[in-house]
Amino acid sequence: MYAILGIYLIIPILRRWLQNAPKVEIHYFLILWLITLFFRIPKVAAYQPAISLAYFAEFIGYVVLGYYLVTFEIKIIRNKWFLPAILAILGIGLTIVLTFIFTLKRGYFVGYFY
């Protein structure tokens, strides 16, 4: 609940930045966000720097990614439904496979990837 409230409070500031930011800055933000997402994986978390990246890696990146995918045309893919379909299949597949592997290794259900 607090995450949703925080996102709603930051969106006016984020919207103004996104409308005025060049594409390179949005790329930079998304790359940093993806890197911080890797630190949420349990095996990688041990290598996380002393600075907490949790607030950056939470949900704001999804808002910026959504803006990017809607605003900028990806020239490789002409069909606007192709990329979301591929990402959905990839996300569902990774969730299933990684949950299965981690559950099998630990001997109990690991719902981290949900």
C-alpha positions as CSV (number, residue, x, y, z in Angstrom):
1,M,0.0,0.0,0.0
2,Y,2.8,2.4,0.9
3,A,4.6,1.7,-2.4
4,I,1.5,2.6,-4.4
5,L,1.0,5.8,-2.4
6,G,4.7,6.7,-3.0
7,I,4.3,6.1,-6.7
8,Y,1.2,8.3,-6.9
9,L,3.0,11.1,-5.0
10,I,6.1,11.0,-7.2
11,I,4.4,10.7,-10.6
12,P,3.9,14.4,-11.1
13,I,7.6,15.0,-10.7
14,L,8.5,12.0,-12.7
15,R,6.1,13.0,-15.5
16,R,7.7,16.4,-15.9
17,W,11.2,14.8,-16.0
18,L,10.1,12.2,-18.5
19,Q,8.5,14.8,-20.9
20,N,11.7,16.9,-20.9
21,A,14.3,14.2,-20.7
22,P,16.3,13.2,-23.7
23,K,16.1,9.5,-24.7
24,V,19.6,8.9,-23.5
25,E,18.7,9.9,-19.9
26,I,15.8,7.6,-19.9
27,H,18.1,4.8,-21.2
28,Y,20.5,5.6,-18.4
29,F,17.8,5.4,-15.8
30,L,16.4,2.1,-17.2
31,I,19.9,0.5,-17.3
32,L,20.6,1.6,-13.7
33,W,17.1,0.3,-12.7
34,L,17.8,-3.1,-14.3
35,I,21.2,-3.4,-12.6
36,T,19.6,-2.7,-9.2
37,L,16.9,-5.4,-9.9
38,F,19.7,-8.0,-10.0
39,F,20.7,-7.2,-6.5
40,R,17.2,-8.4,-5.4
41,I,18.1,-11.9,-6.4
42,P,19.2,-13.8,-3.2
43,K,22.5,-15.1,-4.5
44,V,23.5,-11.7,-5.9
45,A,22.4,-9.7,-2.8
46,A,25.6,-10.6,-1.0
47,Y,27.5,-8.4,-3.5
48,Q,25.2,-5.4,-3.0
49,P,27.0,-2.2,-2.1
50,A,26.5,-0.7,1.4
51,I,24.0,1.8,-0.2
52,S,20.5,0.5,-0.1
53,L,19.2,0.3,-3.7
54,A,15.8,-1.1,-2.7
55,Y,13.9,2.2,-3.2
56,F,15.3,2.7,-6.6
57,A,14.8,-0.9,-7.7
58,E,11.2,-1.2,-6.5
59,F,8.3,0.0,-8.7
60,I,9.3,3.4,-10.1
61,G,11.3,1.7,-12.9
62,Y,8.2,0.0,-14.1
63,V,6.5,3.3,-14.5
64,V,9.5,4.7,-16.5
65,L,9.7,1.5,-18.6
66,G,6.0,1.8,-19.4
67,Y,6.4,5.4,-20.5
68,Y,9.4,4.5,-22.6
69,L,7.6,1.5,-24.4
70,V,4.5,3.7,-25.1
71,T,6.3,6.8,-26.2
72,F,9.3,5.7,-28.2
73,E,9.0,3.5,-31.3
74,I,11.2,0.5,-31.4
75,K,12.2,0.3,-35.0
76,I,13.0,-3.4,-35.0
77,I,9.4,-4.4,-34.2
78,R,6.6,-2.9,-36.3
79,N,3.7,-4.7,-34.6
80,K,2.9,-2.9,-31.3
81,W,1.7,-6.2,-29.7
82,F,4.7,-8.3,-30.5
83,L,7.1,-6.9,-27.9
84,P,4.5,-7.0,-25.0
85,A,3.7,-10.6,-26.0
86,I,7.4,-11.6,-26.1
87,L,8.0,-9.9,-22.7
88,A,5.0,-11.6,-21.1
89,I,6.0,-15.0,-22.4
90,L,9.6,-14.4,-21.2
91,G,8.4,-13.2,-17.8
92,I,6.0,-16.1,-17.3
93,G,8.6,-18.6,-18.5
94,L,11.4,-17.3,-16.3
95,T,9.0,-17.2,-13.3
96,I,8.1,-20.9,-13.8
97,V,11.6,-22.1,-14.5
98,L,13.4,-20.2,-11.8
99,T,10.7,-21.0,-9.2
100,F,11.0,-24.7,-10.1
101,I,14.8,-24.7,-10.0
102,F,15.0,-22.8,-6.6
103,T,12.2,-25.0,-5.1
104,L,14.0,-28.1,-6.3
105,K,17.3,-27.0,-4.9
106,R,16.0,-26.0,-1.5
107,G,13.4,-28.7,-1.0
108,Y,10.6,-26.3,-0.2
109,F,8.5,-23.8,-2.2
110,V,10.4,-20.6,-3.1
111,G,8.0,-17.9,-4.2
112,Y,10.6,-15.1,-4.6
113,F,10.1,-14.9,-8.4
114,Y,6.4,-14.3,-8.1
